[in-house]
Amino acid sequence: MGGLREVRDVRLVDASGTALRSAHPPRRIVSLIPSTTETLCALGLADALVGITVYCREPAVLLRDKTRIGGEKDPDLAKIRALDPDLVIANVEENHAEHVATLRAWGIPVWVTYPRTVAEGIAMVRELGAVTDTAARATAIASELDELYAATRARVERRPPVTVFYAIWRDPYMTIGRDTYVHDMLSVCGGANVFADRPERYPTVALDEIVARRPAVILLPDEPFRFRPAHVGDFAACGARVQLVDGKPFSWHGPRIAEALRTIPSILDSDGGPEMAPNAPNPRSAPAKP
């Protein structure tokens, strides 16, 4: 506890600009983000988790008996209050500011995160370690991620960037702009987002615009929209390699970054995975381990 007091003396301030008011390490935590739930478990805090969202599924063995408090956008605030948490962890993008304000008005401490780059995602691990008095474990995880980050950047600098279209929605098609975590993850791993010039964080795009940008690789993740084999044929006119992928390595912060840095560069490589021909039978639905 002494180590935590030292950190708290330098005033912990979250992404919303709010200082943490709790004087003691949290013992009853509610997590409103699946990737944060996974991170907290990696920090050894599974027993302290008293509430999680319906989308918090990893690691399954540690979460099966946890109380579910709804989704990120529609949590049951009264249910959270009844759990008597001494810390709720939220995210600027995934959770509504008015929900955070309500919880704080009830006297519940809320820590808000907002990593928008891979480096910030690694820093968030250390940040959560400071907030939860698990700094030693957080430092060990983050240090491993730092090494992988440096090695990955060195590896991809030796080859030309691979042009990528990364879909997040269908009907209408939506993608990612440059001010997003997924964009930075692709960049770190050797990808060049073909819609990086669009000012919106999540641009809506037409199929002919995608064709005109001539991506070498089209990635269809299983979240937030669940792309399936039947959707591969939508992009037949693009002349690109189309691949269904697990969305978590591209968008989850925390320890999941290790999987991302180990697998995404190979996915982007021209020989990193089989091409998905339109309507091909039994295509791979998740990235393979290199």
N, C-alpha and C positions, 0 to 999 in steps of 0.2 A: 504493500500500500504506500510505502514511503516514496517509491519510484514514481507512482502516479501523482502523488502530491507535488513532487518536483516538477512534473510536466504541467500540472494544472496551475502552478505558480506562474508559468509563462503565458497563461491564458489561452486555452483552446478555443478557437473560433471556427465555426463550420462554414459551409459554402453559402449559407444564407446571411452570413455576417453576424450570427448569434453566438455568444459565448456560452460554453457549457457551465451550468450552474451547480450541478451535483457535486457534493464534497467527497463522495465515496465511489469506488468502482461499482458499476452496475451489476446487479444480481438477478434482475428480472427484465429481460430484453425482448422487445417486439421488433421484428425486421419486416420492412415493407418492400424489400427488393430481393428477388431470388438469388442474384449473384452475391449480395451482401450476406444473405443467410448462409450460403456456401462458405464465404470467407470467415464468418464468425465460427462456424464449425471447425474450419482449419486452424483457427486460433485457440481451439479447445473450449469453446463456449457453448457447445450444444446443450448442456444441462441448464444453462442460464436462459436459453430461448424459451419464452413462455407463449409466444404468439408469432405466427408467420402467415404469409399469403397463401392462397390456394394454388399459386404457381410456384411456390418454393418446394422443389422436389428433390434437390440434390444437397447433401448425400442422403439418399432415400432411407438407409438403415437408421439414421439418427433423427429423422423427421417424422416417422410414421405416426407417432402418438402426440404430435404437437397440435395445439389449438389453431384452427384456421380462422383468420379474421376478415376474409374477403379478398378482393383483388387490389392491385396497386392503385387503380383509379377509383375504386368504390369500396374502401375498407369500412367495416362496421366499427365506427368510432366508439360507440357505447361499449361494445365488446372489448375493445382495446382498453378502455378505461377500467372495466371490471377486472381485467387481468392485473391491475395495479403495477404496471411496469415502472421501473426507475430509469428506463431509457428506451426510446423509440428511434430507430434509424430509418431515415427516408432519403429520397433523392429528388433533386430539383426537377428533373425531366419526367420521372416516372410517377411522382406523387403530386397531388394538388396542394398548392400553397395554403388554401383555406383549411384543409384538413390538418396541416401542420400547425396553423395558427390556433385552431380549436383545441388541439391536444395541449399546446403550450398554455393556453388560457386556463386549462384545467390543472395546471401545475405539473404536467408531465414533461420531463426533459426530452427534447427531440434533437438528434444530430442529423444534419442534412449534408449529403455528399453530392458531388457533381464533377466526376472525372471526365474530361473530354479528349484526353490523349492517353496513349498507353503508359507514358511516363507518369501521368497523373493517376492512372489506375494502380500503378505500383506504389506511388506515394500514399494512396488511400489505404493500403494495407498497413503501413506504418502509422498512419493517422488513427485507424481503428484500434491498433495496438495501444496507442497512447490513451485513447478514450476509454478503453475497457481494461486497462492494466495488464495487457498481455504483450508488452513491448518486446520482450525477448523473442517470443515466438514470431511476432510480426516481422522483426528485423531479420530473422533467419529466412522466412519466406520471401521477403522483399529483396534480400541480398541475392538469392538464387535467381529471382526474376530479373534483377539488374544485370547479372552476368549473361542470361539468355538474351536479354534485350540488346546488349552490346554485341554479342556474337551474331545475332540475327541481322542487325544493321550492317555489320562488316561483311556478312555472307552475301546479302542482296546488293550491296554497292558494286559488286563485281559483275553485275549483269544489267542489261537495260530494263527499265520498269515494264511491267506487263499491264496493258490497258484492260481495265475491268469495269463491267457494269454490275453493281450489286443491288438486287431488287429487295425491297422490304414490303411491297404491297402490290396487289393486282386488282384491276378494275376499279379505279385507274392504277396504272403502274406508278409506283413511287420508288425513289432511290435516296441516296444519302449525299448531302453537301459536304463541303470541306470542314465545316465547324462541327464535326461529329466524331464520336469515338471510333465508329466503324471505319470512317475515312482514314483516320490516323493509323489504325491497325493495319489496314491494307497497305498504306504507304510504308510503314515500318517493315512489312513483310515483302516488299518489292512490287506492290501494285500501284497503278496510276488510275485513280477514279476518273472515268470519262466525263462525269458531270461535276467535277470539282469547281468549275467556273460559275455554277449557278449560285445566286445569293441565298436561296432558301436553304434551311437546314435539311429539309426533307422534300425535295422537288417532286412535283407530279410531272411525268414525262409520257409522251406518246411513243408508240412502237416505231414510227418512222424516224423519230429523233434518236432512238437507241441505234437503229440501223445506221443512221448518218454518222454517229460517233465512232463506229467501227471498233467496238471492243474486241480484244482477242479472247477474253474469257467472260462468260456471264455466270454469275453465282446466284443460285436460288436457294435461300435458307429456309428452315422450317419454322422460323419465328421472326417478326411478329405475325406475318401471314405464313401459313403452312403451304409452301410450294410442294407440288407432288409431280410424279412422272408425267402425268397428263399435261402439265403446263410447259414442259420442255419444248413442245412443238410450236408454242407461241413465238419462239425466237428463231425459227427456221430461216428467215430472211436475213438474219444478222451475219451468217457465215462464221460464227464464233463457237468456241468450245463451251457447251452449256453444262453446268454441273450442279446437282443438288447437294447441299451441304448442311451440316449441323450448324445452326446459327449461334450457339453459345460461345464458341471460341472467338467469333468475330465481335461479339457485343457484351460479353460478361467481363466484369472487372475482377480483381483479386487473383487467387491462385490459378484460376482458369486461364490466365494469361500465359502460363507455362505451356499448356496444350496448344494455344494459339501460335506462339512463336515457334513451336516445334513442327506444326503441321501446315500452317497457311502458306509459307513459302513454297512447299512442295505442291500444294494445290494449284498455286499460280504458275508454277513451272509448266512449260509446254509438255513435258513428259511426266508431270506430277500426278496424273490420273486419267482414266479413260474418258474419251469424249462422249458426251451424251447425245446420241442421235435422236431426233424427234421420234417419239413413240417407241423407243427402244425397250425391250422387255427387261424387267428386273434390274433397273439401274441402281447404282450405289446411292444411298440416301444420307450418308454421312462421310466426312473426310477420313481417309485411311491414315493410319499411323505410318510415318516414314520409316 
